[in-house]
Amino acid sequence: MRNAAAMRMTNAKGVLAFSTPGGFALKNGFCDVRAADGRRLVASRQPRRKNVEHCLQVKRLSPSAIEFRQSVQNIGHAPLHISALHIFDGVLELERAGWHVAHSEWFKRERCFDGFGFNTGHYYVRAQGLKATVGLSEDWPFPGLFFTHPEYGTVLMAVLSQERFKPCWSLWSSGRRTRVQAIEGFTGVDSVTLAPGDALHGEHWVLLSVAGGVEDALDAYYQLLRQRLDFAGARSILRRAVVWGTWNYNRRKRGFADVNHKMVVDNTRALRKLVSGKPRVVMIDDGYQQSRSEKLTMKGWFCSCLEIFHDDGQPPHDPKLFPKGMQGIAEAIRREGVMPALWATPRLRSDSTLARDRPEWLLQTENPAGFGPRSAYLDYSLPEVREFTRNAWRTIFQVWGFQGLKLDFWSLPFEVPQVRYRNPERTAVELRNLFLEDLRAIVPKDGFLLLCCVTNTGGNPFVGRYADAVRMGRDIGIGKFRNVWECASQLTMSAHFYRHDCLLGDADSIGWCPENPPGQNRLWATMAFLSGGMCEIGGDLTGLSPEARAMLRVISREHGPRLRTRNVIFDPGVGGLPASRIVLESDGAVYVGELNWSLLPREIRLAAPVRDLWSGKWLKDRHRIPPDDAIMYRQ
C-alpha cells in the first residue's frame, strides 16, 4: 500500500467532507432529517429553527478514524413525525481508477415478502457506474460499507451502535462522481414520533481508513467495538464446549425431528465417552413438542413452538416421546455430567389454539397473506405478548431446567420491512433489542443463547450483546456432498465478518455421511472446524464407525477458544467458492486447512514439515491433496 491511513475531515457550517491521501474523498455531505409533512431539516451551525433543534456531533477517535452522530429535539408545541434520517448526503470522488465498493448484501440478499433471494458469489462492485441500495436485507447484512483499492487502502463507513436504526446506503454514479446517502433506516413503523420536548439520538457512525484491505478494516472496526460492547461470546462456555445436537445427521426413521428420551440419553452417554477434558452440551432440536410423534416422515414438515406454552389442556411436549417430560430429560442429561440445551422458535402455527384465542396478538404485515398459510408470529410491541413470551423462556430455563437455548426462525418479526406493529412507539431494531434483552435476562449465568437467523448469515455483531453465538451458514442436513459444497461456499463469505472472541459463529454440525467418500467428510470437517467460533457435532454417537470416531476425536481434542478466521476470498487474484485455504487463529495455536474441491489432485508446497491432524502423517515439500479431500495442521 502506497499511502498511510490518515483521514482528513472538515466540518464547515454542518457540511462534512472526508478524504485520504489515496485519492478517496467524500464531499458536500449534509446531515438532514425528513419530516412526514415533507419538510427537510438540515443540521448546521444555527440548528434552532422551524421548532426543531438538529445537531451533528463529530469526534476524532484516532488519526484514521472519525465518529459522527446526529441528534434531533422537538422544541415546538406539536408532535414531530420523522419519516427519514440521513447522516450523510453528499458526493464520493475517486481520483484514481481501480476502486471497488464491498457490502455483504452484494453476496447474499433476502427479500422474503418480495419473493426473491439470491447469492452472487462476490462482495465487490466497481465504484464507477454504481447504482444500488443496500442495508435492509433480511439476513442481517454486516453494518458497514467498504471502499477499497489494491494500492491505496480501504475506507469503511459503519456504525458503532444499533439501538434504533439500521445503517443503509443509496449510491448512484455519473462518471467518477457518485452520490452517497448514508441512511438511518427503520422499519415496523411509518414514522418516528417526537413529542414536544423529546429528543432523538441517531446511531454512532464511524469512518475509518486503513492502509490495507477489507480484512484490515474489519480488524480495526472490531477493535473499536470491543471498547464499547460487552460481547456475551467473549466469556461463553461455547468457546470451550463440544455441542452435540439431535437434528443434523439424524438418520432415524422419522427424519431429522425423530427424537425421544432414550435416543437422547444414549447419545449423552456416548458424548461423555467421546469428549474428555472439555464441557459437553446435548441440544435437543425440533421434535419434542406436543403431537410430534404423529408425524411419521419429514414430508410437509413445519416447525413451530411458541403455541405449546399456551394452556389448551395439553402438555407442551409429546408424552409418547418424552414420558418423563422435558424436566425429566434435562435432569437425565445433567446426571451424565453434560449441559442440557433445547431448541425453540417464537413462530407458531396460524391454526393453533393460541392464534385462534388471541387474534389481537398476531403480528400484522402490509401483505394480507401475512407470513404464509401456516405461519404466524406474535406482535412484541404489545405488553401482553412480551409477558407471554417471557413466561415461555422461564418455563424452558427455570421449570424444565435447560441451560442453553437454540432459537430458530425468530428474526422475521424484526427484519422483514413489511411488518407493522400495533404499538408504533418502537422501531423494529428497538423491539429486536428488547426481545433479546428480555430473553438474555432469563438465560442462566452459566448458560448460553445460540441464534439462528431465518436465512442464516448473521453478519451483524450487535446481537452479540445478548447472544453467545449465531448460525453463519445453511443447514448441513445429513451431510451429502451437495449440502457440503453449498454450506462451505456460504461459510467462505460469512466467516470474515466474525471475531471468535465477540459474537461466535456456528458453522453447523460436523458429522460423518456414509454416502460420501472419507475425503468429502474431511473436507466439511476442515471447513466447519476452521470457520466458526464454536464446535457442534451430529449423528448417532452410539454407532460410529472407526473413521467417524477418529475424526470427531480430533475435532473435540483440538477445539478451544478461537480469535478469527481468514481465507483467500479477499486475497488478490482469482477467488473461488468454496475456499481452498483457511487459517484459524486461536489461543495458543494457528491452524491451517488446505482444501481441494477439484476433480483433480491439488499440489501445495509446504515451507516446513507439518503433521496432518486427520491422518497423523508428517508432510513436507510438495504434497498432492486428492480430489475432494483436505489436510489440516497446526502451523
C-alpha positions in Angstrom: 0.0 0.0 0.0 1.5 3.3 -1.0 -0.3 5.6 1.4 -0.8 5.9 5.1 -4.3 5.5 6.5 -4.6 9.1 7.8 -8.0 10.7 7.2 -8.7 14.4 6.9 -12.0 15.9 7.8 -13.7 19.3 7.5 -17.0 20.4 9.1 -18.0 23.8 7.9 -21.5 25.0 8.6 -22.7 21.4 9.1 -21.3 20.3 5.7 -19.0 17.2 6.1 -16.0 16.3 4.0 -13.6 13.4 4.4 -10.5 12.4 2.4 -7.5 10.2 2.5 -4.1 10.5 0.8 -5.0 7.7 -1.6 -7.5 9.7 -3.6 -10.7 8.8 -1.7 -13.0 11.8 -0.9 -16.5 12.3 0.4 -17.6 15.8 -0.1 -20.5 18.2 0.5 -22.1 15.9 3.0 -25.3 17.2 4.5 -26.9 15.7 7.6 -30.7 16.0 7.3 -34.0 14.8 8.7 -37.2 14.5 6.6 -40.4 15.2 8.4 -43.6 13.3 7.4 -45.1 16.6 6.2 -42.3 17.0 3.6 -40.0 19.4 5.4 -36.3 18.9 5.1 -34.3 19.9 8.2 -30.6 20.3 7.7 -28.1 20.4 10.5 -26.0 23.5 10.6 -24.2 25.8 13.0 -27.5 27.5 13.6 -29.6 24.4 14.3 -32.5 26.0 16.2 -35.2 26.7 13.6 -38.6 25.6 12.5 -39.4 24.4 16.0 -36.6 21.8 15.7 -33.0 21.7 17.1 -30.9 19.5 14.8 -27.3 18.9 15.7 -24.3 17.0 14.3 -21.6 15.9 16.7 -18.2 14.9 15.2 -15.3 13.4 17.2 -11.9 12.2 16.0 -11.1 8.8 17.5 -7.6 8.5 16.0 -5.7 9.8 13.0 -7.5 7.3 10.9 -11.0 7.1 12.5 -13.7 9.7 12.9 -17.0 9.3 14.7 -20.2 11.3 13.9 -23.7 11.3 15.2 -26.9 13.4 14.8 -29.5 14.4 17.3 -32.9 16.0 16.9 -35.0 17.7 19.5 -38.6 18.9 19.1 -38.7 22.3 20.6 -42.1 23.1 19.2 -45.6 22.6 20.7 -46.8 19.8 18.3 -45.6 16.3 17.7 -42.9 15.9 15.1 -43.2 12.9 12.8 -39.9 11.9 11.2 -40.0 9.8 8.1 -36.3 9.6 7.1 -32.9 10.4 8.6 -29.7 10.9 6.5 -26.4 11.1 8.4 -24.5 11.9 5.2 -25.9 13.0 1.8 -23.0 14.0 -0.4 -20.6 13.1 -3.2 -18.0 10.4 -3.5 -15.0 11.4 -5.6 -12.2 8.9 -6.5 -9.1 10.3 -8.1 -7.9 7.0 -9.5 -9.3 4.0 -11.2 -9.4 0.7 -9.5 -11.7 1.5 -6.6 -14.3 -1.1 -5.6 -17.2 -1.0 -3.2 -18.0 -4.0 -1.0 -21.1 -4.9 1.1 -22.2 -8.3 2.4 -25.6 -7.8 0.7 -24.0 -7.9 -2.7 -23.1 -11.5 -2.0 -26.4 -12.6 -0.5 -29.7 -10.8 -0.3 -33.0 -11.9 1.1 -36.4 -10.4 0.3 -38.9 -12.9 1.7 -42.0 -10.8 1.1 -40.8 -9.6 -2.3 -40.5 -13.2 -3.4 -36.8 -13.5 -4.0 -33.4 -14.1 -2.6 -30.0 -14.6 -4.3 -26.3 -15.4 -4.0 -23.8 -13.8 -6.3 -20.5 -15.3 -5.2 -18.7 -12.0 -4.6 -18.8 -8.8 -2.4 -17.3 -6.3 -4.8 -18.8 -3.9 -7.4 -16.9 -1.2 -9.3 -17.3 2.2 -7.9 -17.8 3.7 -11.3 -21.3 3.2 -12.8 -22.7 2.1 -9.5 -26.4 2.3 -8.7 -27.6 0.4 -5.6 -29.4 0.5 -2.3 -28.2 -1.8 0.5 -28.7 -2.4 4.2 -32.3 -3.8 4.5 -31.7 -7.4 3.5 -33.5 -9.7 5.9 -30.4 -11.9 6.7 -28.5 -9.4 8.9 -26.1 -7.8 6.5 -22.8 -6.6 8.0 -23.5 -3.0 9.1 -20.7 -1.4 7.1 -19.8 -0.3 3.5 -16.2 -0.7 2.3 -14.4 1.4 -0.3 -11.2 -0.5 -1.3 -8.3 -0.2 -3.7 -5.4 -2.7 -4.1 -2.8 0.1 -3.8 -4.4 2.9 -1.9 -6.1 1.2 1.1 -9.6 0.8 2.4 -12.2 3.1 3.9 -15.0 1.7 6.0 -18.2 3.6 6.8 -20.1 1.7 9.5 -22.0 2.1 12.8 -20.7 1.6 16.3 -24.2 1.1 17.8 -27.5 -0.2 16.8 -30.1 1.0 19.2 -32.9 2.2 17.0 -31.8 2.3 13.3 -30.2 0.2 10.6 -27.4 1.6 8.5 -28.4 1.7 4.9 -26.9 3.3 1.8 -28.1 4.5 -1.6 -25.4 5.1 -4.2 -25.7 6.2 -7.9 -22.9 7.2 -10.2 -22.3 9.6 -13.0 -18.7 9.4 -14.4 -16.3 9.5 -11.5 -18.7 11.2 -9.2 -21.0 9.1 -7.1 -23.8 10.4 -4.9 -23.8 8.7 -1.5 -26.6 8.7 1.0 -25.9 7.1 4.4 -29.3 6.5 5.9 -30.5 5.7 9.4 -33.1 3.3 8.3 -36.1 2.0 10.3 -38.9 -0.5 9.7 -42.0 -1.7 11.5 -43.5 1.8 11.9 -44.3 4.5 9.3 -42.5 7.3 11.2 -40.6 8.1 14.4 -42.6 10.5 16.5 -41.1 13.1 18.9 -43.5 14.6 21.4 -42.8 18.3 22.3 -39.6 18.4 24.3 -38.4 14.9 23.3 -35.1 14.3 21.7 -33.9 11.6 19.2 -30.3 10.4 19.0 -29.0 8.7 15.9 -26.5 5.8 15.9 -22.8 6.3 16.4 -21.3 6.3 12.9 -17.6 5.9 12.0 -15.4 6.4 9.0 -12.1 4.6 9.4 -9.2 4.3 7.0 -6.6 1.6 6.8 -3.6 1.1 4.5 -4.5 -2.5 3.9 -7.6 -4.3 2.6 -11.0 -5.3 3.8 -9.7 -7.7 6.5 -7.5 -5.0 8.0 -10.5 -2.6 8.1 -12.6 -5.3 9.9 -9.8 -5.8 12.5 -9.8 -2.0 13.1 -13.6 -2.0 13.4 -13.7 -4.8 15.9 -11.1 -3.1 18.0 -13.5 -0.1 18.3 -16.4 -2.4 19.1 -14.6 -4.3 21.8 -14.2 -1.0 23.6 -17.9 -0.3 23.5 -19.8 -3.6 23.6 -19.8 -6.3 26.3 -19.9 -9.4 24.0 -21.6 -12.4 25.5 -19.4 -14.7 23.4 -16.2 -13.4 24.9 -16.9 -15.4 28.1 -19.2 -18.1 26.7 -18.9 -21.7 27.6 -19.3 -22.4 23.8 -15.7 -21.3 23.3 -14.6 -24.5 25.0 -17.6 -26.9 24.9 -18.4 -29.5 22.3 -22.1 -29.4 21.4 -24.0 -32.5 20.1 -27.4 -31.8 18.5 -30.2 -34.1 17.6 -31.0 -32.6 14.2 -28.1 -32.9 11.7 -27.0 -36.3 10.5 -30.2 -37.9 12.1 -30.8 -41.0 10.0 -33.7 -42.3 12.1 -36.9 -43.4 10.5 -38.9 -40.2 11.0 -36.1 -38.0 9.9 -34.3 -35.0 11.5 -37.1 -34.5 14.1 -37.1 -38.1 15.2 -36.1 -37.7 18.9 -37.1 -39.4 22.1 -36.0 -39.8 25.7 -33.9 -43.0 25.1 -32.2 -41.7 22.0 -31.1 -38.5 23.8 -29.9 -40.3 26.9 -27.9 -42.9 24.9 -26.2 -40.2 22.9 -25.5 -38.2 26.0 -23.6 -41.2 27.5 -21.8 -41.7 24.2 -20.8 -37.9 24.1 -19.4 -38.2 27.6 -17.1 -41.1 26.5 -16.1 -39.4 23.2 -15.2 -36.0 24.6 -13.0 -35.6 27.7 -11.4 -32.6 29.4 -14.0 -30.1 27.9 -17.5 -29.0 28.7 -20.2 -31.1 26.8 -23.6 -30.0 25.7 -26.6 -32.0 24.4 -29.0 -29.9 22.4 -32.5 -31.3 21.7 -33.8 -29.9 18.5 -37.3 -29.7 16.9 -39.4 -32.8 17.5 -40.2 -32.9 21.2 -43.3 -30.7 21.1 -46.9 -32.0 21.5 -48.3 -34.4 18.9 -44.9 -34.7 17.1 -45.0 -38.5 17.3 -47.9 -38.4 14.8 -45.6 -37.2 12.1 -44.1 -40.3 10.5 -41.9 -38.6 7.9 -40.5 -35.2 7.2 -42.9 -34.6 4.3 -44.8 -31.4 4.8 -42.5 -30.6 7.8 -43.3 -27.3 9.5 -41.6 -26.2 12.8 -43.3 -24.1 15.4 -43.1 -23.9 19.1 -44.5 -20.9 20.9 -48.1 -22.2 20.9 -47.1 -25.1 23.1 -46.8 -22.7 26.1 -50.5 -21.7 25.7 -52.7 -23.5 28.2 -55.0 -25.5 26.0 -55.3 -28.6 28.2 -52.4 -30.5 26.6 -48.8 -31.0 27.8 -46.4 -28.8 25.9 -44.2 -31.9 25.0 -45.2 -35.2 23.4 -45.6 -37.8 26.3 -45.1 -40.7 23.8 -41.6 -39.4 23.0 -40.7 -38.0 26.4 -42.7 -39.9 29.0 -40.7 -38.2 31.9 -41.3 -34.8 30.5 -38.9 -32.1 29.5 -37.8 -31.6 33.1 -37.0 -35.3 33.2 -34.9 -35.4 30.1 -33.0 -32.3 31.2 -32.2 -33.9 34.6 -31.1 -37.2 32.8 -28.6 -35.2 30.7 -27.3 -33.3 33.7 -26.8 -36.6 35.7 -24.3 -37.6 33.0 -22.2 -34.5 33.6 -23.5 -32.9 30.4 -25.2 -29.5 30.0 -28.8 -29.7 28.6 -29.9 -27.3 25.9 -33.1 -27.0 23.9 -34.3 -25.8 20.5 -37.3 -23.4 20.3 -38.8 -20.8 18.0 -41.3 -17.9 18.5 -43.0 -19.0 15.3 -46.5 -20.5 15.8 -49.0 -22.3 13.6 -51.6 -19.9 12.3 -54.3 -22.5 13.0 -53.1 -23.1 16.6 -55.3 -22.6 19.7 -53.1 -19.7 20.7 -53.7 -18.0 17.3 -57.4 -18.6 17.5 -57.7 -17.4 21.1 -55.6 -14.3 20.7 -56.0 -12.9 17.2 -55.3 -9.4 18.5 -51.8 -10.6 19.5 -50.8 -11.6 15.9 -48.2 -9.5 14.1 -49.6 -7.7 11.1 -47.9 -7.2 7.7 -48.5 -5.0 4.7 -49.3 -8.1 2.7 -52.7 -9.5 3.7 -51.3 -13.0 3.3 -49.1 -12.4 6.3 -46.3 -14.9 6.9 -47.8 -17.6 4.7 -50.7 -20.1 5.1 -49.3 -21.9 8.1 -47.0 -19.4 9.9 -47.7 -16.6 12.4 -45.8 -14.5 14.9 -46.9 -12.5 17.9 -46.5 -8.7 18.0 -43.8 -8.0 20.5 -44.8 -4.3 20.7 -47.8 -5.5 22.9 -47.1 -5.8 26.6 -49.2 -8.9 26.8 -47.2 -10.7 24.1 -44.0 -9.7 25.8 -45.1 -11.2 29.1 -46.4 -14.4 27.4 -43.1 -14.8 25.6 -41.0 -14.3 28.7 -43.1 -16.9 30.5 -42.2 -19.3 27.8 -38.5 -18.7 28.3 -39.0 -19.0 32.1 -40.6 -22.4 31.6 -37.6 -23.7 29.5 -34.9 -22.4 31.9 -36.5 -22.2 35.3 -39.1 -25.0 35.2 -37.7 -27.6 32.8 -34.0 -26.8 33.8 -32.3 -26.3 30.5 -29.2 -24.2 30.5 -28.8 -23.4 26.8 -31.3 -22.3 24.1 -31.0 -22.6 20.3 -33.6 -20.0 19.0 -34.6 -20.6 15.4 -36.8 -18.7 12.9 -37.0 -15.8 15.3 -35.8 -12.8 13.2 -38.6 -12.3 10.7 -40.7 -10.1 13.0 -37.8 -7.7 13.3 -36.0 -7.9 9.9 -38.8 -8.0 7.3 -39.6 -4.4 6.3 -43.3 -5.2 5.7 -44.2 -5.9 9.3 -46.4 -3.3 11.0 -46.5 -3.1 14.8 -49.8 -2.3 16.6 -47.9 -0.1 19.0 -45.8 2.3 17.0 -43.7 3.6 19.8 -40.6 1.5 18.9 -38.8 0.7 15.7 -38.0 -2.9 14.6 -34.4 -2.6 15.9 -35.6 -1.3 19.3 -38.1 -4.2 19.6 -35.4 -6.7 18.4 -33.1 -5.5 21.1 -35.9 -5.6 23.7 -36.8 -9.2 22.7 -33.2 -10.3 23.0 -32.6 -8.4 26.2 -35.7 -10.0 27.8 -34.5 -13.4 26.8 -30.9 -12.9 27.9 -32.1 -11.9 31.4 -33.7 -15.3 31.8 -30.7 -17.4 30.5 -28.7 -18.8 33.4 -25.4 -17.2 34.1 -23.6 -20.4 33.1 -25.9 -21.0 30.1 -25.9 -19.8 26.5 -28.1 -18.4 23.7 -27.5 -19.6 20.2 -29.4 -17.8 17.4 -30.4 -19.0 14.0 -31.3 -16.1 11.7 -34.0 -17.2 9.3 -31.6 -17.1 6.4 -28.5 -17.9 8.4 -25.9 -15.4 7.6 -25.8 -13.3 10.7 -23.0 -10.8 9.9 -24.4 -8.3 12.4 -22.2 -8.0 15.5 -24.7 -6.0 17.7 -26.8 -9.1 18.6 -23.6 -10.2 20.3 -24.6 -8.0 23.3 -27.3 -10.7 24.0 -26.4 -13.9 22.2 -23.3 -16.0 22.6 -23.3 -17.3 19.0 -25.3 -17.3 15.8 -25.5 -19.6 12.8 -23.4 -18.4 10.0 -24.4 -20.7 7.2 -27.0 -23.2 5.9 -28.2 -26.5 7.4 -25.7 -29.3 6.7 -28.6 -31.8 6.9 -27.3 -35.4 6.6 -24.1 -34.1 5.1 -24.4 -35.2 1.5 -21.8 -33.5 -0.7 -24.2 -31.1 -2.4 -25.0 -29.8 1.1 -21.3 -29.7 1.9 -20.5 -27.6 -1.1 -23.3 -25.1 -0.6 -22.6 -24.7 3.1 -18.9 -24.3 2.5 -19.5 -21.6 -0.1 -21.5 -19.6 2.3 -19.0 -20.1 5.2 -16.3 -18.8 2.9 -18.1 -15.5 2.6 -19.6 -15.1 6.1 -16.6 -16.2 8.3 -14.8 -12.9 7.7 -17.4 -10.8 9.5 -17.0 -12.7 12.8 -14.4 -12.4 15.5 -14.4 -15.5 17.7 -13.9 -13.6 20.9 -17.0 -11.5 20.2 -20.1 -13.0 18.6 -19.3 -16.6 17.9 -20.1 -18.1 14.5 -21.7 -21.5 14.4 -20.7 -23.3 11.2 -23.3 -26.1 11.9 -22.6 -29.7 12.7 -19.6 -31.8 11.8 -20.5 -35.4 11.3 -20.0 -38.5 9.1 -22.1 -39.1 6.0 -21.7 -42.8 4.9 -22.7 -41.9 1.3 -19.7 -39.6 1.0 -16.1 -40.9 0.5 -14.0 -40.3 3.6 -12.3 -37.3 1.9 -15.5 -35.4 1.4 -16.3 -35.8 5.1 -12.8 -34.5 5.9 -13.4 -31.6 3.6 -16.5 -30.5 5.5 -14.9 -31.1 8.9 -12.0 -29.0 8.0 -14.2 -26.2 6.6 -16.6 -26.1 9.5 -13.9 -26.5 12.3 -11.8 -23.7 11.0 -14.6 -21.2 10.1 -16.6 -20.9 13.3 -16.1 -19.9 16.9 -17.9 -22.9 18.5 -17.9 -26.6 17.8 -21.0 -28.6 17.0 -21.2 -32.2 16.0 -24.0 -34.5 15.0 -25.1 -38.0 14.1 -25.7 -41.2 16.2 -22.7 -41.3 18.5 -23.7 -44.8 19.7 -22.9 -46.4 16.4 -19.9 -44.5 15.0 -17.6 -46.2 12.5 -13.9 -46.2 13.4 -13.2 -43.5 10.8 -16.0 -41.3 12.1 -15.0 -41.7 15.7 -11.4 -40.8 14.9 -12.4 -37.7 13.0 -14.7 -36.5 15.9 -12.0 -37.2 18.4 -9.6 -34.9 16.5 -12.3 -32.2 16.5 -13.0 -32.4 20.2 -9.3 -32.6 21.1 -8.3 -29.5 19.1 -11.3 -27.3 19.9 -10.6 -24.4 22.1 -11.0 -20.6 22.3 -10.5 -19.0 18.8 -9.8 -15.5 17.6 -10.5 -15.1 13.9 -10.7 -17.0 10.6 -9.1 -15.9 7.4 -9.3 -17.4 3.9 -8.4 -16.4 0.4 -11.6 -14.7 -0.7 -10.2 -11.2 -0.2 -6.8 -12.0 -1.5 -5.6 -10.5 -4.9 -6.1 -12.7 -7.9 -8.8 -15.1 -8.8 -11.0 -16.1 -5.9 -13.3 -19.1 -5.7 -16.0 -20.7 -3.7 -15.6 -22.6 -1.5 -12.3 -21.5 -0.1 -9.2 -23.6 -0.9 -7.2 -22.4 2.1 -8.4 -21.4 5.6 -6.4 -20.1 8.5 -7.8 -20.2 12.1 -6.1 -18.1 14.7 -6.8 -19.4 18.2 -5.5 -19.0 21.7 -2.0 -20.6 21.5 -2.1 -22.0 18.0 -2.7 -21.3 14.4 -4.5 -23.9 12.3 -4.3 -24.2 8.5 -6.6 -26.1 6.2 -5.7 -26.9 2.6 -8.8 -28.0 0.8 -9.3 -29.5 -2.7 -12.7 -29.1 -4.2 -11.5 -30.1 -7.6 -11.8 -33.3 -9.6 -8.0 -33.3 -10.0 -5.3 -33.6 -7.4 -4.2 -30.2 -5.9 -0.5 -29.7 -5.3 0.7 -27.5 -2.5 4.1 -26.5 -1.3 4.9 -26.6 2.4 7.5 -24.3 3.7 8.3 -26.6 6.6 7.2 -30.2 7.6 3.7 -30.3 9.1 1.7 -33.1 10.7 -1.8 -33.7 9.1 -4.2 -33.8 12.0 -6.6 -36.2 10.1 -4.1 -38.9 9.1 -1.4 -38.2 11.7 1.2 -38.3 8.9 4.1 -35.9 8.5 4.0 -34.0 5.2 6.8 -31.9 3.7 7.9 -30.1 0.5 5.4 -30.7 -2.3 2.2 -32.6 -1.4 -0.7 -33.6 -3.5 -4.1 -33.5 -2.0 -6.5 -36.0 -3.6 -9.7 -34.7 -5.2 -12.5 -33.8 -2.7 -10.2 -34.1 0.3 -8.3 -31.9 2.8 -5.5 -31.7 5.2 -5.4 -29.7 8.4 -2.4 -28.9 10.5 -1.1 -26.7 13.3 1.3 -24.1 12.0 
